Amino acid sequence: METVDTFEGILPARYGPRPQTIPRAPHSQIDQIPPDRRQLGQALLTMLSTLPGVETGSSMRAPPGTIGLYLRQGPAATRPRAFLLGHEFAHVHLEDDGSLHTVLPEPLRSRAIAAGWAEPHPLAGYPTVSPDTVMIYAPRNQEEVSTVARLVRHAHANASGTTGTGPAF
């Protein structure tokens, strides 16, 4: 499998072509939607909800049925570029397409895009939308859930101010 070098190890390339997406808000994936996306999304949320200081709830920035990941406490006011809105650093479209949005720090953001895991949000860089906001495509199996979880752990480390302490690839 082809890989893309990250600052902390190797990020495997995502297998196959990129899914088609809607290039405007709401930014959604329109193909390659796994039939078991709710179970895979729930497995992802279970992994991520154990991160230090994280709580889940309805997303402040996405359609109903989207589960947000929030830092209970943190540097949201001093690190706004690391958050989607308020203390929300990621959300999973559990009831929709299974994709998620998060904020990935550079150089991981560019490398996740190059490896086929993510694409820039069409509003990234507009007022109130971090320029580092990406869509990560819906995981299609448990192995992809693990890779997506590692990406979001880096987003968590970035949001909590502990960049560089996340798990390596």
Beta strands, then each sheet from edge to edge (+ up, - down):
strand 1: 3-6
strand 2: 9-12
strand 3: 54-58
strand 4: 67-71
strand 5: 88-92
strand 6: 100-103
strand 7: 118-120
strand 8: 133-136
sheet 1: 1+ 2-
sheet 2: 3+ 4- 5+ 6- 8+ 7-
end
